[in-house]
């Protein structure tokens, strides 16, 4: 009896953890409904990156709050930061991308997971992979080290709605990722 309760508890814990990981990234577009400060950290005393005007467009990572702040990207400037949650209004959900753009390109010379990032655009881009933040100048390439496992990623550039998804990175493997900006008329 104790063994079955223990097993049930373990599977319940595992199920809750898997669901929590699935819900970590639930991006949506939002607008500021009042003037707001984009801060470095989710704290009133944190450095202010910029002052956002009413109706500023934001890419929000999820509705999950930290100290009353929500993590977001100012779409106009591509600045990453934190805004008070009461200062924004959700506009629409953004689905996670079904195609990541990451291509496996062999094995690494170490146990690390390597990602070669190429920016073919004329804008400075940002790529967030797991807990790593990379910025890349226009028309350049860099190789970076990242964690392994199933990781969320977000790619962004000034004036462009960011794209997010998840991808499984294997330890000791190399990956390529190329950033381009595609313009679609609606």
C-alpha positions, 0 to 999 in steps of 0.5 A, spaced: 500 500 500 505 504 501 509 503 495 503 504 491 501 511 494 509 512 493 509 511 486 502 515 485 505 521 488 512 520 484 507 520 478 503 526 480 510 530 481 512 528 475 506 530 471 506 536 475 513 538 473 512 536 466 506 541 465 509 546 469 515 546 464 510 546 458 507 552 461 513 556 462 513 560 455 506 562 453 507 569 449 502 574 447 502 581 444 500 587 449 500 594 449 501 599 455 495 602 457 499 607 461 506 610 461 511 605 464 518 604 465 522 598 462 526 595 468 533 591 468 530 587 474 523 586 476 524 591 482 522 598 483 529 600 485 532 596 478 535 600 473 530 603 468 532 601 461 527 606 457 520 609 459 515 606 454 509 611 452 502 609 452 500 604 446 507 601 446 507 594 443 510 589 447 512 581 446 510 578 453 513 571 455 508 569 459 502 572 464 507 569 470 508 575 474 515 576 479 514 582 484 508 585 480 512 585 474 512 581 467 518 579 463 517 582 456 521 585 450 519 592 447 518 591 440 520 598 437 527 597 440 528 590 441 530 591 449 528 586 454 526 588 461 520 588 466 514 592 466 509 593 471 503 588 470 498 593 471 501 597 466 499 593 460 493 590 456 493 583 453 492 583 445 493 576 443 496 570 444 502 568 440 503 561 438 510 557 439 513 556 432 513 549 430 519 550 426 525 552 430 530 553 424 536 550 428 540 545 424 544 539 427 551 540 424 555 534 427 559 533 434 562 538 438 570 537 440 567 538 448 561 536 452 558 542 451 552 544 446 555 549 441 550 553 437 553 557 431 548 563 430 548 567 423 545 574 422 543 575 415 539 581 416 541 588 417 538 589 424 542 587 431 538 581 433 537 577 440 537 570 441 535 567 448 536 560 448 534 557 455 538 562 460 543 564 455 542 571 452 546 572 445 546 579 441 549 579 434 550 585 429 548 585 422 551 580 417 555 577 422 556 570 425 558 567 432 559 560 436 556 560 443 555 555 448 548 553 451 545 548 456 543 542 453 536 539 454 529 541 451 530 549 451 525 555 450 528 560 445 526 567 443 529 570 437 527 578 436 530 584 432 527 592 433 520 593 429 519 585 428 514 581 432 519 576 436 518 568 434 519 563 440 519 555 440 522 550 444 528 545 441 532 539 444 539 540 444 543 534 445 550 535 449 556 534 445 553 536 439 553 542 434 547 546 431 546 552 426 541 557 426 540 563 421 536 569 422 533 573 417 527 578 417 521 576 412 516 581 411 509 579 410 503 584 407 496 583 410 
